[in-house]
Amino acid sequence: MTTESIGAATGLEGSEVLRAERVSFGYRRDEVVSEVTLGVRRGETLGIIGPNGSGKSTLIRLLSGVLEPRSGEVRLFGRAMAQHGLRERARAIAVVPQETAVEFPFTVTETVLMGRAPHIGRFAFEADGDLIAARAAMRRTGVLHLAERSLHELSGGERQRVILARALAQDAQILLLDEPAAFLDIRHEVEIYDLLHDLKEEGRTVVSVLHDLNLAALYCDRIALLKEGRLVALGTPADVITYPTITDVYEIDVYVDRNDITGAINVLPLSRRYRELLADVLLHDELASAARKA
């Protein structure tokens, strides 16, 4: 059964394709994700943001089925993740992890072809159609010219684009990405998110962890903000990326405004000098207000 027919059979086409319901996870007594509830709609880009250690990567692993929640449930197309076989999950969800350890000197082509595994029989080999899909994925991520190179010969940014190509070759409806632009320069960073936007426009569902709040505001339809494993805000970029929310969650003063060209929210960090000036201004205003009331 294809991912499209699964969605239609459950009546979820155009609605939620993935949902975490009061999901918690931790190691020993430390809870990394706590009581998180969120749904991911078909054909949207959902960004996951938050400070280091807030549980973003763990949430991606829970949504992918790699980790099993300590409590709560993750549902894929309306059914519990455990009710889907591994091959069925792999045809529905492709994952781009933050880092990928490669022990053997696979070529770029061999690595990308691994994404075709869910579509190949247990004892079968790749067919011409699999190679065509792999080359198309490499072309879209800008690594086709590296096809015969060993993964060990590539830079971190090149390797990250190869892993994204592997996910595209998987031809899954849902893409889960943990900082897909890690190690990339600004040009390739924007190219990756332009590509993810194109995939969304084609009907894919994209869930991405981001550290760059400006990219999150520019490319995401909705944003989930985590702090200490808890979901503290979920909504449009304009609803979530606000001065009070960001200064509270990240515990630092920032400047938040709207970009005149894109219309998206922009966040500018302030150096210590300007944070101190801002504190002086706020103190002055507070004292003046108290004097007026007296």
N, C-alpha and C positions, 0 to 999 in steps of 0.2 A: 504494500500500500504506500503510495507517495505521500509526502508531507501535505500536499494540496488536498488530496482525498481524505487524509486524516482530519484536517481542519474542517472540511465540508461535512464529514460524517458526524463531528461533534458539535456542529452549529457554531463554530468559532471563527469562521472565515471573516476577516475584517475586524475581529475583536482580539481578545487576549490569546496569545499562543503559548505564553509561559507565565507562571505565577508562583511566587513564594508566599506562603500563608503562615504567618507567625513562626518564621524559621529561626532557629537558634543553633549555634555550633560553637564548640570550644574544645580546648585541650586540657585535660584534667579539670581543675577548678576555674581556669581562665576562660571566660566566654568571649569569643572573638566577634560573633554575630549574635545579636539578641533581639528576638521577637520582631523580625523584619517582615513586613507584609507589603508586597508591591506586585503589580501585574504589568506585563510587557505586551503591548498591542502589536498586532500584525502591521508591518510596513512603517514602523516608527524607529527613530533613533533615540534610545534612552542612554543618557550619560550618568555614570556613577562617579561622584566626586567626594572628597573628604580628606582630612589630614592623614599623614602617615600613621599606619596602625589602626585605622578606623574600621577595617574589615572589608575593604573593597574587593581585594583579590579573593578572599574567602567566599564572599557572596557570589562572585563569578563562578567559582568551583562548585558551589552549591546549586546554582542555576543550571550548570552543565551536567550535573549528576555525578561528577567526579567525587564529591564529598556527599555523605548522607547526613542530613540534619540530625542533631541530638533530639530536637523536638520540632514540631511543625511539619510542613509538607511542601514539596515543589511539584507543580503539575505542568505537564507538557501536553498541549492540546486538550486540556480539561481532564486528563488522567494522571494519576500519580506517576512520578518518574519511574518507580520500580516496576510498573506495569508495562513499560516499554522495554523491549529487548535491546541489547547493546548495538546491534546493527541498525535497528529502527531509530535509536537515539542519534547515531552517527550520521544517518541520512537527514535528520532534522536539524542537528546542532553542530556547528563547526566552531572550534575554539582556537584563539590565538593567545598563547600564554605570554606573560611578561618576559620570561627568559626560556630558551629552549636549549637543553644540553644535547649535543650531538657527539656520540662516542666514535662513530665510524665515518670514514671520509666519503659519504654519499655525495653524488653530484647534485646540482640544483634540480635537474630534471627528475632524478630518482626521488629526491625529497618531495617535490611537488606531486609526483605520481602517488605517493603514500596517501594523499587525500582522496584518491579514487578507491581505496580499500573497501568502503561500505557498499560499493556498486559492483564489486568483482566477487565471483564465487570463491568458496574456500580454497579450492585447489586449482583455480584458474589463473591465467596470466593477463596482463594488461592487453586490451584490444586497441585497434587504431583509434576508436572513439575516445579512449582514456587519454591517449597521447595528445589528441586534438584538444581535449578539455584542459590538460595540463599546460600546453603551450599557450592557450588562450588566457589562462590565469596568469602565467608568467608575463605575457604581453601587457595585461592590465596593470600589473604591479611594477612594470619597468625592469624586469630581471631576465627577459628572454635572451639578451646578449650574454648572460652568465650561465646559460643552460648546461654547458659541459664543465663548468668550474666546480671544484670541490667546495662544500660548505665551509670547510676549515680555512679556505683561502679568502673568505669574504670578510668585509668589515661588519661591525655589529648592526649598522643600519641596513646593509645589503641583506644580511641574514634575516633580519626582521621582515623585510619585504618578501623574501622567499617563503617564510612561514605563513605570511598572509596569502601568498599565492597558493600554498598547499590547502588553506582553508577554502579559498574560492573554488579550487578544483573539486572539493568535496561536494559542491553544489547543494549545500544545505540552505534551508529557508531562514534559519536563525544563526546569526554570527555573534559570538561572545568574545570580546577582545579586552585583554588586560594591558592597558597602555600600548596600543599598537604602534604609536609613533615614538616609542622609546628608542634612543640611539640615533634618531633621524635629525638631519638639519632642517631648517625652517622650510625650505622648498619642498623636500620630500614629505615632511610632516603635513603640509597643506595638501599635497597631492594625494596622500593616503586618505585624508578626511574628505577630499573631493570625491575620491573613488567610493568611499563608504556612503556618501550622499547619493551617488549615482545608483549604488546597489539598493539603497532604500527606495529610490524612485522606481526601481524595477520590481519592487514588491518584497524585498528582503527585510527582515527585522534585525536591527543592529543594537547591541548593548555593549557599551564601551566604558572602561575605566579611564578617566583622564585626570591629569594633574593640572593641566593648563585650563584655567577657568574661562579664559577668553575663547579658546577653541570650543569648549563645552557650550558657551553661550551662542557661538556662531553656527554650530552644526547640529546641536541636539534639539529635538522636539520637546522632550521633557528631561528633567534632571532629578536624580535621587541623591540627597546629601546625607552622608553618614558621619557620625561622631561617636567614637568609643563603641562601635558595633551596633549602634542604634540608628534607625532612620529618623532624622530630625526634620527633613523637608522633602517634599515631592511635588513637582509642578513644572511649569514653564520656566525657562531661564530667567525671565524677568521677575517671576514670583520667588525663585529660590536664591538667585545671586543678587542679594541686596546688601547694603552697607551693614545694617544691624546683624543680619544672619552670618555673613562672612566674618565679620570682626569677632563675633561670639564663638563661632565654631573653630576658626583658625587661630583665634587669640592674638590677632595682630590688626593694627589699623591699616585700612586700604582706602583707595579712592575709587568709587564706583560711579560710572557715567554711561551714557549711551553713545555709541559710535555714530557720527553724522553720516558716514558713507553706507554702512551696513545696516544701521538701525539696531544692531545687537548690543547687549550689555558688555561693557569693558571694565576690567578690574586692574588697577595699577597699585602695586605694592609701594609702600612709603618707607624710605630709609629712616634710620633712627633720628636723624636731624629733623626731618619733617614730622615724625611722630611726636617728638618733644615740642615742636612748635604748635602742633595741633592740640596737645595736652594743655599748653599754656593758654591758647585761645579759648578752649572749653572751660578752663578754670576761671579765666577772666569773665566769660559770659555768665558762669554760674554765680560768681561773686556779685556781678552787676545786677543780676536778677534778684539775688537775696537782698541787696541794698534797696532796690526799688520797692520790694515787698515790705521792708522795714519802715 
